[in-house]
Amino acid sequence: MSKSFEFLCATGFISVTEQDELRRIALAYWQQGVLESNPKGPHRYRAKIWDTEHCTPFIKQLGGRIIEFFGLQGCPVDPQLGWIISLIEKGGQVHPHYDKYPYHDEHKAKHLRCNIMVDKENASGNPVIEGEIVDVPERAVWGFFPSEAQHATQLVDVAQPRIVFQFGFLVSQDYQLPR
C-alpha cells in the first residue's frame, strides 16, 4: 500500500499500565466536565490541556518521549491546537478537514500531530487520512501533518469511547518524519 501522505506509526509506544492511566485521566476529565462538547459534531469531546493544570506530569513525560522519538527538540507546541485529549462516543465522527492556519504560512511551518491511540475498541476508531483508512493499534503513536493532509474518522461504533491524546507541534517546512 503506497500512501500519498507522510505518516509514521510506532506500535507499543506506551505500556498497558500507561494506557490504563491515560484512560483513567480521560474518563475522569470527561466526568468532571474538563472535556467539553466539541461544536464540530455530536458525541465528540475534547480539552486543550497544553500549559494548563490538566497537563499532568505524566502527560508531560509522555510528551517528552514524543519529542525525543520524533526529533522535535526546539520545536514549539502548536499555538492553536497544542496538546489535546479527544474522546468520541458511539455515533461520533470527525468530518474531513485540514488544520492549516495563517501562522503556518507566516512562519513557513507545518503542523505535526503525534497521537497516542489509547482506546479504539474496533476498526471504526481508525483515522482516515487523505481518504485512506489507516490501521492504528491501541498503544501506538502515529504522526502526520494535518496542515497538509485531509483527515477524519469513520463513524465510530464502539461501546466504550475512542480516546486519543494528541500532541501538536510547529515544525519547519523541511522537517521529515523519522524513518
Disulfide bonds with the S-S distance in Angstrom:
none
